[in-house]
Amino acid sequence: MPRKTIAEFRIEQLQILNEEGVLDETLAENTLSDDDVKSLYEMMIVCREFDEAGFRLQRSGRMGTFPQNRGQEATTLGAARAMRRGVDYLVPFYRENPASFYLGLPMHYINLFWMGDERGNAIPRQYNMNPLSIAIGTQTLHAVGIAWAFKLRKEPRVVTCFFGDGATSTGDFHEAMNFASVFKVPVVFSCINNGWAISTPSSSQCAAETLAQKAIGYGMPTTQTDGNDLFASYVAHKEAIERARNGGGPSFIESCTYRLADHTTADDARRYRKADELAAQQKIEPVIRTRKYLERKGVWNDELQKKQEERAKVIVQEVTQYSLNYEPPNPEDIFDYVYGDLPSELSKQKQHRATHSIGQDPEQVTLQQREHQHH
């Protein structure tokens, strides 16, 4: 049998707003209005202030750790703008505050989460989003399950699932991609490639030219975008979401961006990242780029910038104080949210707030030893 080519593939990269804030008017037609961009930019400023507040809370010992979102705002906000609020569903990992806030999540839930308060995971149903996921890649399976439920129920809803470049090296990711593609579930896999999986560069975890091409093996539409470009993120996610809503199945989007801060407040990126690399990325990051665009359009200036920065400080200060003064959790919650019907053994523990042996059996060995010491 002669050799023949049975399939060929290509990966497209999409950029609409370049590094200098200049727009490709043709590609941007009927996408984001100036008011849209202005609103999304204002959210970026609020999120930057929220980042700074989280950093201060951690450094002052009032928060365990915190992963800043700085540098990745355009990717997540563009995607969130493409979703139907109150209809579509968001499955995040832990660096999508801009998307979560844009879709309506009260900001204190994120603070509570990183303060170690489990109530930060109790996202009210009306916001249509999962709590943050720390385990790398596991949320991709959750997203596919939710999307499958939407399909089985014949609901015109789509799941957008965020994850980082490191997650594409996990088994869970590949199982999710395969299942989603075979069963054509309405999910968009949105990969935020920020160049680093903690201290491991993308080049050390994948030999392929792009992460986008991983989707080809699953027969899935795929594209790569300039993740610092608000327009490109919106257009790519809008197309993928509507394709999924109309029965076209899943898509994969690789958004190339950069993590401007440390991985978390427990990290020191100076140990593995060159200063000139960071300096180069700071010149093309999304906040600066979006501001340049708005100023070119004549709808933004220094005065508006100052007003929005002041507004952001007020918003974040209020959220911070609310979070710090949140009523302490009830110790009985640990019993009330595990079982539908509490077993008798745990019911006794709840009544005494102690282990069974201490609460019900004072003749245990340690107490006997303590009693002998007193005599």
C-alpha positions in Angstrom: 0.0 0.0 0.0 1.5 3.4 -1.0 2.2 6.0 1.6 -0.3 8.8 1.6 -1.3 11.8 3.8 -4.5 11.1 5.6 -4.7 14.2 7.7 -3.0 17.6 8.1 -3.4 20.2 10.8 -2.4 23.8 11.5 -2.5 26.0 14.6 -3.7 29.6 14.2 -2.7 32.4 16.5 -5.0 35.3 17.1 -4.1 38.8 18.0 -6.4 41.7 17.5 -5.0 44.4 19.8 -1.2 44.6 19.5 1.4 45.5 22.1 1.0 49.3 21.4 -2.7 49.3 21.8 -3.4 49.4 18.1 -6.5 47.5 17.0 -7.1 45.5 13.9 -10.4 47.1 13.0 -11.5 44.3 10.7 -11.0 41.5 13.2 -12.6 43.6 16.0 -15.7 44.4 14.1 -18.9 43.6 16.1 -16.9 42.5 19.1 -16.2 44.7 22.1 -17.5 48.3 22.2 -15.6 51.1 23.8 -17.9 50.9 26.8 -17.2 47.2 27.1 -13.5 47.7 27.1 -13.7 50.6 29.5 -15.8 48.5 32.0 -13.4 45.6 31.7 -10.4 47.9 32.2 -11.9 49.3 35.3 -12.3 45.7 36.6 -8.6 45.1 35.9 -7.7 48.1 38.1 -9.9 46.7 40.9 -8.3 43.3 40.6 -4.8 44.8 40.7 -5.7 46.5 44.0 -7.2 43.3 45.3 -3.9 41.6 44.5 -2.0 44.1 46.5 -4.4 43.8 49.4 -4.0 40.0 49.4 -0.2 40.4 49.4 -0.4 42.7 52.4 -2.7 40.4 54.3 -0.4 37.5 53.8 2.7 39.4 54.8 1.0 40.7 57.9 0.0 37.2 59.0 -3.7 37.5 58.3 -3.8 35.2 55.3 -2.0 31.9 54.8 -0.8 32.4 51.2 -2.1 34.2 48.1 -1.5 33.8 44.4 -1.6 37.1 42.6 -3.5 37.4 39.3 -1.3 40.2 37.9 -0.6 39.9 34.2 -3.4 37.5 33.4 -6.4 39.7 33.6 -7.2 40.1 29.8 -7.4 36.3 29.3 -9.9 35.7 32.0 -12.0 38.8 31.6 -12.3 38.3 27.8 -13.5 34.8 28.5 -16.0 35.9 31.1 -17.4 38.7 28.9 -18.1 36.0 26.3 -20.1 33.9 28.7 -23.8 34.3 29.4 -24.0 35.5 33.0 -26.5 33.5 35.0 -26.6 30.7 32.3 -23.1 29.5 31.6 -20.9 27.9 34.2 -17.3 28.7 35.3 -14.9 26.1 36.6 -11.7 27.9 37.8 -8.4 26.9 39.2 -6.9 29.6 41.4 -5.9 32.6 39.3 -9.1 33.8 37.8 -10.3 36.4 40.2 -11.1 38.9 37.4 -13.5 36.4 35.7 -15.1 35.4 39.0 -15.7 39.0 40.1 -17.0 40.0 36.6 -19.5 37.2 36.8 -20.8 38.5 40.1 -18.9 36.6 42.8 -18.7 38.7 46.0 -15.0 39.3 46.5 -14.8 38.3 50.1 -15.3 34.6 49.1 -11.8 34.7 47.7 -10.3 36.2 50.8 -12.1 33.7 53.0 -10.7 30.9 50.9 -7.1 32.0 51.3 -7.6 32.8 55.0 -8.4 29.1 55.5 -12.1 29.6 56.1 -14.0 26.8 54.4 -17.0 29.1 53.8 -14.9 30.6 51.0 -15.8 27.4 49.1 -19.6 27.8 49.7 -20.3 29.6 46.4 -24.0 30.5 46.2 -25.7 28.6 43.3 -26.8 31.7 41.5 -23.2 32.5 40.5 -22.8 29.3 38.5 -19.2 28.6 39.4 -17.2 26.0 41.3 -14.9 27.0 44.2 -11.2 27.4 43.5 -9.3 24.2 42.7 -5.8 23.8 44.1 -5.0 20.3 42.9 -3.6 20.7 39.4 -5.8 19.6 36.6 -8.5 17.8 38.6 -11.1 20.5 37.8 -11.0 19.6 34.1 -12.9 16.4 35.1 -15.4 18.3 37.1 -16.0 20.7 34.2 -16.7 17.8 31.8 -19.1 16.2 34.2 -21.1 19.4 34.6 -21.1 19.9 30.8 -22.3 16.4 30.3 -25.2 17.0 32.7 -26.1 20.1 30.6 -26.1 18.0 27.5 -28.2 15.2 29.0 -30.7 17.7 30.3 -30.8 19.4 26.9 -29.9 22.8 28.6 -28.3 25.4 26.3 -25.5 26.0 28.7 -21.7 25.9 28.4 -18.9 25.3 30.8 -15.7 27.3 30.6 -12.8 25.6 32.4 -9.6 27.4 33.2 -6.3 25.7 34.0 -2.6 26.5 33.6 0.1 25.2 31.3 1.2 22.7 34.0 -2.2 21.1 34.1 -1.8 19.9 30.5 0.8 17.5 31.8 -1.6 15.7 34.1 -3.5 12.5 33.4 -6.8 14.1 34.6 -6.5 16.7 31.8 -6.1 14.1 29.1 -9.0 12.0 30.4 -11.2 15.1 30.5 -10.2 16.1 26.9 -10.9 12.6 25.6 -14.3 12.2 27.3 -15.4 15.6 26.3 -14.5 15.1 22.6 -16.0 11.6 22.3 -19.3 12.6 23.9 -19.3 16.2 22.4 -20.1 17.9 25.7 -20.4 21.7 25.8 -17.2 22.7 27.5 -14.4 25.1 26.6 -10.9 24.2 27.8 -9.2 27.5 28.4 -5.5 27.0 29.0 -3.7 30.0 30.5 -0.1 29.5 29.5 1.8 32.0 31.6 5.1 30.5 30.9 5.7 28.9 34.2 4.4 25.9 36.2 5.7 27.3 39.5 9.5 27.2 38.6 9.2 24.9 35.6 9.2 26.7 32.3 6.8 25.6 29.6 9.7 24.5 27.4 10.7 21.9 30.1 7.3 20.3 30.3 6.2 20.1 26.6 8.3 19.4 23.5 5.5 20.6 21.1 5.6 24.0 19.6 2.3 24.9 21.1 0.0 23.5 23.9 -2.9 24.1 21.5 -1.9 21.2 19.3 -2.5 18.8 22.2 -6.2 19.1 21.3 -5.6 17.8 17.8 -5.2 14.3 19.1 -8.7 14.5 20.5 -10.3 15.8 17.3 -11.0 19.1 19.0 -11.1 22.6 17.4 -8.1 24.5 18.8 -6.4 27.9 18.6 -3.7 30.0 20.3 -4.3 33.6 21.3 -2.3 36.5 22.6 -3.5 36.2 26.2 -2.7 39.9 26.9 -5.2 41.0 24.2 -8.6 41.5 25.6 -10.2 41.4 22.1 -8.5 38.1 21.1 -9.5 36.4 24.3 -13.1 37.6 23.9 -13.4 36.5 20.2 -11.8 33.1 20.7 -13.9 32.3 23.7 -17.1 33.7 22.1 -16.7 31.5 19.1 -15.9 28.4 21.2 -18.8 29.0 23.6 -21.4 29.5 20.8 -20.1 26.4 19.0 -20.5 24.4 22.1 -24.0 25.9 22.8 -25.1 24.9 19.3 -24.0 21.2 19.7 -20.5 21.5 18.2 -18.8 20.0 21.2 -15.7 21.1 23.1 -12.9 23.5 22.1 -9.4 24.2 23.3 -7.9 27.7 23.6 -4.3 28.3 24.6 -3.9 31.9 25.9 -0.2 33.0 25.9 0.3 35.5 28.8 2.7 35.9 31.7 2.6 35.7 35.4 4.1 39.1 36.5 4.2 38.2 40.2 5.6 35.2 42.1 3.7 31.9 41.8 2.3 32.6 45.3 3.4 34.6 48.3 5.3 31.5 49.3 7.5 31.7 46.2 10.5 33.9 45.1 10.5 33.9 41.3 13.9 35.7 41.3 15.5 32.4 42.0 14.5 30.9 38.6 13.3 33.8 36.4 15.6 36.3 34.7 15.1 40.0 35.5 15.2 41.0 31.8 12.5 38.5 30.9 10.2 40.0 33.5 11.1 43.5 32.4 10.2 42.7 28.8 6.9 41.2 29.7 6.0 44.2 31.9 6.0 46.4 28.7 3.3 44.3 27.0 1.1 43.3 29.9 -2.7 43.7 29.6 -3.4 46.7 31.8 -0.9 48.9 30.0 -2.0 47.6 26.6 -5.7 48.2 27.3 -5.1 51.7 28.7 -3.1 52.6 25.6 -6.1 51.5 23.4 -8.6 53.5 25.5 -6.4 56.6 25.4 -6.0 56.3 21.6 -9.8 56.2 21.4 -10.0 59.3 23.6 -12.2 57.7 26.2 -9.5 57.5 29.0 -7.1 59.9 30.6 -5.0 60.5 33.7 -7.9 62.0 35.6 -10.1 59.0 35.0 -7.2 56.7 35.9 -6.8 58.5 39.2 -10.5 58.3 40.0 -10.7 54.6 39.2 -7.6 53.8 41.3 -9.2 55.7 44.2 -12.5 53.9 43.7 -10.7 50.5 43.6 -8.9 51.3 46.9 -12.3 52.0 48.6 -13.9 48.9 47.2 -11.0 46.6 48.2 -10.7 48.2 51.7 -14.3 47.6 52.4 -14.0 43.9 51.2 -10.9 43.5 53.3 -12.5 44.8 56.4 -15.6 42.7 55.8 -13.4 39.6 55.4 -11.4 40.3 58.5 -14.5 40.9 60.6 -16.4 38.0 59.3 -18.3 36.1 62.0 -16.1 33.1 63.2 -17.3 29.7 61.9 -19.4 27.5 64.2 -17.3 24.6 65.4 -20.3 22.3 64.9 -20.1 23.0 61.1 -17.5 20.2 60.9 -20.2 17.7 61.8 -23.2 19.3 60.0 -21.8 19.3 56.4 -20.3 15.8 56.1 -23.3 13.4 56.6 -26.9 13.6 55.6 -27.8 11.7 58.8 -25.1 12.0 61.5 -23.9 8.6 62.8 -24.5 8.2 66.6 -20.8 8.1 67.3 -20.3 11.5 65.7 -23.5 12.8 67.3 -21.9 12.1 70.7 -18.8 13.9 69.6 -20.8 16.9 68.5 -22.6 17.1 71.8 -19.4 17.1 73.8 -17.2 18.6 71.1 -14.6 16.0 72.0 -13.5 12.5 70.8 -15.7 9.7 71.9 -13.1 8.3 74.4 -12.6 11.6 76.2 -16.3 12.6 76.1 -17.8 9.3 77.0 -15.1 7.1 78.6 -13.1 8.9 81.4 -11.5 5.5 82.2 -9.2 5.7 79.2 -5.5 5.0 79.7 -4.2 8.6 79.5 -6.6 9.8 82.1 -5.7 7.0 84.4 -2.0 7.8 84.1 -2.7 11.4 84.9 -4.8 10.4 87.9 -2.0 8.2 89.3 0.5 11.1 88.9 -1.7 13.3 91.1 -1.8 10.6 93.8 
